[in-house]
Each structure stands twice: as structure tokens, then as C-alpha cells.
Amino acid sequence: MTQHERTVMAFDDQGREYMIDMFVSVRDLSEMQHAGATRGSTSFRTHDGHDVTYLGNGEFMIMVPGEEGGVTVRTDDSEFV
């Protein structure tokens, strides 16, 4: 099951704002020896549904139709910088 974890604001070099949703897959292990849920992989998508790749150091690559190679955006969110 994938759950919305949080939303991050990022900006391209022209000042356009992008809202990036962070999703975390959660697996229920209640049938196993250690009961409860565990966090899995993290994925990112824009509010518009475009694929996002986290590049590191506060940078993301957004795959936007019509843009060759995607758009690089940056956030100053403390979790990603």
C-alpha cells in the first residue's frame, strides 16, 4: 500500500513553482514474527502526475511532456538539502 507522506515545494531556474508529493510504500507484517507495518521505498510525483526523480542535495528531475530530458528543480526543504 502506498501512502502520501508529505508535499515539497520546489522551483525551477525561471522561478516556476512545482508541488512534489512524496509517497512511501507501507507493508503490513502482522502475519510475521514482528507484527506491525514497515516503511518501504519512497517515490515522488508532481500534483499534475508527472514522474519525479530525487537527484540529491535538494534537486529533483521532473519528467514533463515536451521537455527533452526533464526539468531540474530545487527545494530548500531541510529534509532534502
Secondary structure, DSSP 8 states (H G I E B T S, - for coil): -EEEEEEEEEE-TT--EEEEEEEEEEEE-TTSSS-SEEEEEEEEEETT--EEEEEETTEEEE--TT-TT-EEEE---TTT-
